[in-house]
């Protein structure tokens, strides 16, 4: 059976998008029975919306003393490092 690119309409924004033969083969290999209903942009936006936004907390790096932001609220029981100091420790 030959698979060819198909043009579908996004149910979210109505834009046309290509459901490529390669994507169709991937869907078949995973056992997916339905075609994608949303364009890649709407799928990405939907996934980002489910994750929610991260609340950042401003902290002082325990290694170099620079002010940085982290995506969690430190408890104060462990040191918190900036990206550079954290990478250097790994």
C-alpha positions in Angstrom: 0.0 0.0 0.0 1.5 3.3 -1.1 1.2 6.2 1.3 1.2 9.8 0.0 1.2 13.2 1.6 -2.3 14.5 2.5 -3.6 17.9 3.3 -5.7 18.2 6.4 -7.6 21.1 8.1 -6.8 22.0 11.7 -9.9 21.8 13.9 -8.5 24.5 16.2 -7.5 27.3 13.8 -8.8 26.0 10.5 -5.4 26.2 8.7 -4.4 23.6 6.2 -1.4 21.4 7.0 0.4 18.5 5.4 0.2 15.1 7.0 3.3 13.7 5.3 3.8 10.1 4.2 6.6 9.8 6.8 4.3 11.0 9.6 1.6 8.6 8.4 4.1 5.7 8.6 5.1 6.8 12.1 1.4 6.9 13.2 0.9 3.4 11.8 4.0 2.0 13.6 2.7 3.4 16.9 -0.8 1.9 16.2 -2.5 5.3 16.1 -5.8 4.9 14.2 -6.8 8.6 13.9 -5.3 11.3 11.8 -4.0 14.4 13.7 -6.8 16.9 14.2 -4.5 19.9 14.9 -1.7 21.6 12.9 1.8 21.4 14.4 1.5 24.9 15.7 -1.7 24.3 17.6 -0.4 21.0 18.9 2.7 22.7 20.3 0.5 25.5 21.9 -1.8 22.9 23.4 1.1 21.0 25.0 2.5 24.2 26.4 -0.8 25.1 27.9 -1.1 21.8 29.7 2.3 22.3 31.3 1.3 25.7 32.7 3.7 28.4 33.3 6.7 28.1 35.6 6.9 30.4 38.6 10.5 31.5 38.9 12.2 32.4 42.3 15.1 34.8 42.6 18.0 33.4 44.6 21.7 34.1 45.3 24.0 31.4 44.0 25.8 29.6 46.7 28.9 29.2 44.5 29.6 32.7 43.1 27.1 34.9 44.8 25.4 36.1 41.6 21.6 36.7 41.6 19.8 34.1 39.4 16.3 32.6 39.0 15.3 29.0 39.6 12.0 27.2 38.7 11.4 26.1 42.3 11.1 27.5 45.8 14.3 26.6 47.7 13.7 25.1 51.2 17.0 26.4 52.6 18.3 22.9 53.4 20.5 22.6 50.3 22.6 25.1 48.4 21.2 26.6 45.2 23.6 27.3 42.3 23.4 29.4 39.1 23.5 27.6 35.8 27.3 28.0 35.4 28.2 26.8 38.9 25.8 23.9 38.7 27.3 22.8 35.4 30.8 23.1 36.8 29.9 20.8 39.8 28.5 18.0 37.5 
